Structure formats: structure tokens, C-alpha cells
Amino acid sequence: MVKPEQTFKQRVYADLKRAITEMDLYSSPETIWLDERQLSEQLGVSRTPVREALTMLENEGFVRPIPRRGIIVIKKSLREIVEMIEAWAALEGMAARRAAALAPAREIANLRLIFKEFGAEHQPADHLEEYSAANISFHQAIIQLGGSQLLEDLTANLLLHVRGIRRITIGRAERISASIKDHVAIIDAIESRDADRAEQLSRQHTLGLAAYVERHGGEFFA
């Protein structure tokens, strides 16, 4: 039988990890602090499972305790971010290859639905928050279409940081225009079951983000 405290710890861990991965870490230079007492009250549990969950998240590199001050959500350096995006590119390329070879046609068709709201009357540049969310959903969908739990697990801890960087760069005119064209080409390749091209296009698309961040990193990282 699972002990209640273990159940609480796992639930708190899952809730905290989900909340952290949905944070917009890089839109502001401000440090993001977490408070055990506040988290305990918000989640309706004692501080023990909160503390244990935070320790698990610390071991995974999400948070770091600062003596006598509290716990911060970790932000990465420019070099670390570029390396994370490059790793994501390789993993998403593998997922795109698997999707082209293995994913059911009906699930592949859902990729186009992610962007169905956008068009001449609803330009991405005029609805950046919506398009940013759709963009992130698209990249997560490619990973999921790969049908590999290992790929999903390997990208899970990268998502927090890659998501944040995608969010703040997508509004740049040169990025948003390229993004739309790249997405259509990737979907075309997966739909046509061209695994080589799907992998190449997906990898190149994300490596383009890595190169952009490397060139303009001074704008995002103090």
C-alpha cells in the first residue's frame, strides 16, 4: 500500500513541475522565488511533501535553494540555452522521422489544425500570444507524434527553457515569417511520409533558433 505522504509528495511534485514548466522564465530579468509556506497553503498540504518535492526538482536542475533567502527557479546561461536548443533539435528531428514513418494519418492531420485560426484575417504578427502558444504546441506535438516515451522523457526537462526562449523570440519579424514557412514544410514532409526530409527540416528549423539566440543573446541575457 502507498503511504499517504508518498502520494502527497508525488502529487505536489507533479503540480510544481507542471507549474514551473509553464513559467515564462526569460521575458524578464527578475529572479523567480518560491516559498515553501505559500506553496503549502496553495496546494493544501503540509510543508513536508512540498520540501520533498522541491528536493526532487532541485536534483533535476529546476530549482536551487539559497541559504536564508528561499528557493529560486533556475535560469540558464546563454551558452547553456543554445546547447539545450541544439539538443532539442536533434531529438525533435528524430521524432519527426518517426512521425513520418509511423504516426496515424488522422493524428498527423491534427498538426494543421494547430494553426487553423491564423490567416489573412488573423495574422500571427497581430496575435503574438496566440501564435506563440500554437508554436509551442506544434513542437510538443511533433515530439508526441514520434510515439517514443523515451523522446518525450528526454525533452521534458528541456521544455521549460526552450519554451521560454521560443516565446520571446517568436515576435521578431524575421523569426515569425520563417516560422510559418518552416511549419508548413515540416507538415508537408510528414504527411507525404518522407522521413528523411521531415527529420532534416525539423532539425534545421530548431537549429535556426539556436543560431538566432547565439547572435542576439545579449538582448535576452544580462
C-alpha positions in Angstrom: 0.0 0.0 0.0 1.2 3.5 -0.9 1.7 5.7 2.2 -0.3 8.9 2.2 2.9 11.0 2.5 4.3 9.4 -0.7 1.1 10.2 -2.5 1.2 13.8 -1.4 4.8 14.1 -2.4 4.2 12.7 -5.9 1.2 14.9 -6.4 3.0 18.0 -5.1 6.0 17.2 -7.3 3.8 16.8 -10.4 1.9 20.0 -9.6 5.1 22.0 -9.0 6.9 20.7 -12.0 3.9 21.4 -14.3 3.7 25.0 -12.9 7.4 25.6 -13.4 7.5 24.3 -16.9 4.6 26.7 -17.8 6.5 29.7 -16.4 7.8 32.4 -18.8 11.3 32.5 -17.4 13.1 34.6 -19.9 10.7 37.5 -20.6 12.1 39.4 -17.5 15.5 39.5 -15.8 13.8 39.2 -12.4 14.6 36.2 -10.3 11.6 33.9 -9.6 11.4 32.9 -6.0 9.4 30.0 -4.5 8.2 30.0 -0.9 7.6 26.7 0.9 4.9 28.1 3.2 3.0 29.7 0.4 3.2 26.6 -1.8 2.0 24.5 1.2 -1.1 26.8 1.6 -1.8 26.9 -2.1 -1.6 23.1 -2.5 -3.4 22.3 0.7 -0.7 20.1 2.1 1.8 20.2 4.9 5.3 21.6 4.2 6.9 18.2 4.3 5.7 16.9 0.9 6.4 20.4 -0.5 10.0 20.3 0.8 10.5 16.7 -0.5 9.1 17.7 -4.0 11.4 20.7 -4.1 14.3 18.5 -3.3 13.4 16.2 -6.3 13.1 19.3 -8.5 16.5 20.5 -7.3 18.0 17.2 -8.2 16.5 17.6 -11.7 18.0 21.1 -12.1 14.8 23.1 -11.9 15.3 24.9 -8.7 18.1 25.9 -6.3 17.9 26.8 -2.6 19.6 30.0 -1.5 20.5 29.8 2.2 18.4 32.1 4.5 16.6 33.5 1.5 14.4 30.9 -0.2 14.3 28.8 -3.4 14.8 30.1 -6.9 13.7 28.7 -10.3 16.9 28.2 -12.2 17.6 30.2 -15.4 20.3 29.0 -17.8 23.2 30.9 -19.3 23.2 31.9 -23.0 25.7 29.0 -23.7 23.5 26.5 -21.9 20.4 27.7 -23.7 22.0 27.3 -27.1 23.2 23.8 -26.2 19.6 22.9 -25.0 18.1 24.1 -28.2 20.6 22.1 -30.2 19.8 19.0 -28.2 16.0 19.7 -28.7 16.7 20.0 -32.5 18.3 16.5 -32.6 15.5 14.9 -30.5 12.7 16.6 -32.4 14.3 15.6 -35.7 14.2 12.0 -34.6 10.6 12.4 -33.5 9.7 13.9 -36.9 11.3 11.0 -38.7 9.3 8.5 -36.6 6.1 10.5 -37.1 6.5 10.4 -40.9 7.1 6.7 -40.7 4.7 5.6 -38.0 2.1 8.1 -37.0 -1.5 7.6 -38.0 -2.7 9.9 -40.8 -5.5 11.3 -38.6 -3.0 12.3 -35.9 -0.7 13.9 -38.5 -3.7 15.9 -39.8 -4.1 17.5 -36.4 -0.8 19.4 -37.0 -2.5 21.7 -39.4 -5.4 22.3 -37.0 -2.9 23.9 -34.6 -2.6 26.9 -36.9 -6.2 26.9 -38.3 -7.1 30.2 -36.6 -4.4 32.0 -38.5 -4.7 33.5 -42.0 -5.1 36.7 -43.9 -7.8 38.0 -41.4 -5.9 36.7 -38.3 -2.2 37.4 -38.9 0.2 35.8 -36.4 2.1 39.1 -36.1 -1.1 40.7 -34.8 -1.8 37.9 -32.3 1.6 37.0 -30.9 0.4 35.4 -27.7 -1.9 33.1 -29.5 0.7 32.3 -32.2 3.4 31.7 -29.5 1.2 29.2 -27.8 0.4 27.5 -31.1 4.0 27.4 -32.0 5.0 25.6 -28.7 2.0 23.2 -29.1 3.3 22.4 -32.6 6.8 21.4 -31.4 5.3 19.4 -28.5 3.0 17.6 -30.9 5.9 16.6 -33.1 7.6 15.0 -30.1 4.4 13.2 -29.2 3.8 12.0 -32.8 7.1 10.3 -32.7 5.5 7.7 -30.4 8.5 7.3 -28.2 8.2 7.7 -24.5 12.0 8.0 -24.3 12.0 11.0 -26.6 9.2 12.6 -24.5 11.1 12.0 -21.3 14.4 13.4 -22.8 12.7 16.6 -23.9 10.6 17.1 -20.8 13.4 18.9 -18.8 14.5 20.9 -21.8 10.9 22.2 -22.4 11.0 24.8 -19.6 13.9 26.7 -21.1 13.3 26.1 -24.8 9.7 27.1 -24.4 10.7 30.4 -22.7 13.2 31.3 -25.5 10.7 30.4 -28.3 8.2 32.6 -26.6 10.3 35.8 -26.5 11.9 35.3 -30.0 8.8 34.4 -32.0 7.6 38.1 -32.1 10.6 39.1 -34.1 9.5 39.8 -37.7 12.3 37.7 -39.3 11.5 34.8 -37.0 7.7 34.7 -37.3 7.9 34.8 -41.1 10.4 31.9 -41.2 8.4 30.0 -38.6 5.2 29.9 -40.6 7.0 28.6 -43.8 9.0 26.1 -41.9 6.0 24.6 -40.1 4.1 24.1 -43.4 7.2 22.4 -44.9 7.6 20.1 -41.9 3.9 19.1 -42.0 4.1 18.5 -45.8 7.1 16.2 -45.3 5.4 14.2 -42.5 2.1 13.9 -44.4 4.0 12.7 -47.5 5.8 10.1 -45.3 9.2 11.5 -46.3 11.0 10.6 -43.1 14.4 11.9 -44.3 13.0 15.3 -45.2 10.9 15.6 -42.1 13.9 14.9 -39.9 16.1 17.4 -41.8 13.5 20.2 -41.9 12.6 19.8 -38.2 16.2 19.8 -37.1 17.1 22.8 -39.3 14.2 24.8 -38.1 15.2 24.5 -34.5 18.9 24.9 -35.2 17.8 28.2 -36.8 16.5 29.2 -33.4 19.8 28.2 -31.8 21.8 30.4 -34.2 19.4 33.3 -33.7 19.7 33.1 -30.0 23.5 32.9 -30.2 23.6 36.0 -32.4 21.1 38.1 -30.4 21.7 36.6 -27.0 22.8 39.9 -25.5 19.2 41.1 -25.8 17.9 38.2 -23.7 20.7 37.6 -21.2 22.3 40.2 -19.0 
